[in-house]
Amino acid sequence: MNMPLRNGEATQRLRHAVSAHAPATFASSFGVEDMVILDMIATLDLPVDVFTLDTGRLHEETYAFIESVRQRYGIPIQVFAPESSDIEPFVAAHGPNPFYRSLNLRKECCELRKVRPLARALAGKGLWITGLRRDQSVTRTETPILARDTQHGLMKLCPLADWQDDDVWAYVRAHDVPTHPLHQRGFPSIGCAPCTRAVMPGEDPRSGRWWWESPAERECGIHIDDQGRVVRTRATAVTN
């Protein structure tokens, strides 16, 4: 598919969903997909709040990049952090890096640092916009474009769900979109510093996340449905 058509579909999805399901909010981790969506939101001047989850364990490069994005686009970026009343007992009981020892401890850490702050960020919203794409990992192959998120009681839009990696980078080049510096150092997916590493060319983009776990487990929990599964049901694309 040619890029003008690709871009037109994605922007139409954004326009339609933001209008139909307001108020809208966009969750950004400042990876390349999220930067494409942020650029579209800014270019279209859509009424969308932008937020990020500061787990307290992000790369220093991420904090610096957030500031540069604020300056580039002039868009307020809300920051949601975990509650100290959640983190302090967890660290006291298990140490600062227990996620290497146990899948359950890793998921609990993600619950405290990401899932609970996300719930606060989504409270009262009608639409949650994310940068999920189907080709990112085996857990995301059936990501719907627009579907009801029953866990949070709102609609969830993944406007780039059917984009390929080449589509994303073609948009970046065509629109001079700033990208996270870690992408140039072999990090296709960017999360918390202890749980993210660079990958080799040709490896699964998510293989640098929680690399000590099986591929089917490499989700933090924020894209899990109310039955504990990654959302897999396809939804009809919104194109008008």
SVG drawing of the C-alpha trace seen along z (x, -y; Angstrom):
<svg xmlns="http://www.w3.org/2000/svg" viewBox="-20 -25 44 44">
<polyline fill="none" stroke="black" stroke-width="0.4" points="0.0,0.0 1.3,-3.5 2.2,-5.8 -0.4,-8.6 -3.2,-6.0 -1.7,-4.5 -1.4,-7.9 -4.9,-8.9 -6.4,-5.8 -4.6,-6.3 -5.6,-10.0 -9.2,-9.2 -9.3,-6.6 -8.0,-9.1 -10.5,-11.8 -13.4,-9.5 -12.7,-7.8 -11.7,-11.1 -15.0,-12.6 -17.1,-9.6 -15.7,-8.6 -14.5,-11.8 -12.8,-12.5 -9.7,-10.9 -6.3,-10.3 -3.1,-9.0 -0.6,-6.8 2.9,-7.4 6.1,-5.5 7.9,-7.7 8.8,-4.7 8.7,-5.3 5.0,-4.3 4.0,-6.6 5.9,-9.4 4.1,-8.9 0.7,-9.1 1.8,-12.1 2.9,-13.9 -0.5,-13.1 -2.4,-14.3 -0.4,-17.6 -0.7,-18.1 -4.5,-17.5 -4.8,-19.6 -7.0,-16.9 -8.5,-17.4 -6.5,-14.5 -4.7,-14.5 -1.2,-13.0 0.2,-11.1 3.1,-8.8 3.8,-6.3 6.9,-7.1 7.6,-3.8 10.6,-5.3 12.9,-2.9 13.0,-4.5 16.2,-5.1 17.8,-8.5 17.5,-9.0 13.8,-8.7 13.4,-11.5 15.6,-13.7 13.6,-12.8 10.3,-13.6 11.5,-17.1 12.6,-17.6 9.2,-16.3 7.4,-18.8 9.5,-21.6 9.1,-20.4 5.3,-20.0 4.2,-22.4 1.8,-19.8 1.3,-19.2 2.4,-15.7 0.9,-14.4 3.0,-12.1 1.5,-9.3 3.8,-7.6 3.3,-4.7 2.2,-5.3 5.0,-5.2 2.6,-3.2 2.6,-0.5 6.3,-0.5 8.0,-0.8 6.6,2.4 7.2,4.3 10.9,3.3 11.3,3.9 10.0,7.4 11.6,8.4 14.5,6.0 14.8,3.6 15.1,6.1 13.0,9.2 11.6,9.5 14.7,11.5 13.8,14.2 10.2,14.9 7.5,14.3 5.0,13.6 7.2,11.0 7.8,9.4 4.1,9.1 3.5,7.7 6.2,5.1 4.5,4.1 1.1,4.1 2.4,1.6 4.5,-0.6 2.3,-0.6 -1.1,1.0 -2.4,-0.9 -1.1,-4.3 -2.7,-3.5 -6.0,-3.0 -5.8,-6.5 -4.8,-8.0 -7.8,-6.4 -10.4,-7.3 -13.2,-9.3 -12.0,-8.9 -14.0,-7.6 -11.1,-6.6 -7.6,-5.3 -5.2,-5.6 -2.1,-3.4 0.7,-2.5 0.2,1.3 1.0,3.0 0.2,6.6 3.8,7.3 5.4,6.3 5.3,9.7 3.4,13.0 1.2,11.7 -0.1,8.9 -0.8,10.6 -4.6,10.0 -4.6,6.5 -7.9,4.8 -7.9,1.3 -10.9,0.2 -12.5,2.3 -14.2,2.0 -11.7,2.3 -13.9,3.9 -11.2,3.8 -11.2,0.0 -14.7,-0.7 -13.8,-2.7 -12.9,-2.3 -9.3,-1.5 -7.9,-2.7 -4.7,-1.3 -4.5,-3.5 -1.3,-1.8 -2.3,1.8 -2.0,2.9 1.2,0.9 4.5,2.6 7.8,1.4 8.8,-0.1 5.5,-2.1 6.4,-3.6 9.9,-4.7 8.7,-6.0 6.4,-8.3 9.2,-9.4 11.4,-10.3 8.7,-12.0 7.6,-14.2 10.9,-14.7 9.5,-13.2 12.0,-13.1 12.8,-9.6 14.1,-8.2 17.9,-8.0 17.9,-4.4 16.3,-3.3 19.6,-4.2 21.4,-1.9 19.4,1.2 16.4,0.8 13.2,1.3 11.1,1.5 11.7,-0.8 10.5,-0.3 12.1,-0.2 15.8,-0.2 16.3,3.1 13.9,4.9 14.9,3.6 18.0,4.4 19.2,3.9 18.4,6.7 20.3,8.1 19.2,7.3 16.3,9.5 15.3,10.4 11.7,10.0 11.2,6.4 9.9,7.4 12.8,9.9 14.6,7.1 11.8,6.9 11.9,9.3 14.3,11.4 14.6,14.1 11.0,15.0 9.1,17.0 7.8,14.8 4.2,15.6 4.7,13.9 6.3,10.6 3.5,8.2 3.3,5.9 -0.4,6.3 -1.7,2.9 -3.0,4.6 -4.6,7.6 -8.3,8.1 -10.5,8.8 -9.9,12.5 -6.2,12.2 -5.6,12.5 -3.9,10.2 -6.7,8.8 -6.9,10.9 -10.4,10.4 -10.3,8.5 -12.5,5.4 -13.7,3.7 -11.4,0.9 -12.8,-2.6 -12.1,-4.3 -14.8,-7.0"/>
</svg>
